[in-house]
């Protein structure tokens, strides 16, 4: 009575299982990289929006004090925000005493068009 009891996995089954695990791990790694890149982009957009709101608040404060020089202007912030450039532009509106103000904040490569802007209105 010769009983051959074969238990365990064949080499082919182990190789297929390892291939499936490798594909799943590579997919997870790609997803993690995409999440990190998305987080960096969201961080830039949030920072640029807050900087634009800060610049717009400065302009509105000067406008209420009648000290606003309505000339287009641009510049950069000091560290740690020195990667961001701002630009303020004024334009006319149909109402004679009202001007439109646009605050733009740019960062990164200009070819990628990474920018946020805020529009508001001020009285002359």
MOQUI-V991738 format. One record per run of one state. SS is the DSSP state (~ for helix, > for strand, _ for the rest). FROM is the first residue (numbers start at 1). LEN is the number of residues. If there is no record, write none. Layout:
# MOQUI-V991738
SS/FROM/LEN  SS/FROM/LEN
This chain:
# MOQUI-V991738
_/1/10  ~/11/54  _/65/8  >/73/4  _/77/7  >/84/9  _/93/5  >/98/10  _/108/2  ~/110/3  _/113/2  >/115/9  _/124/1
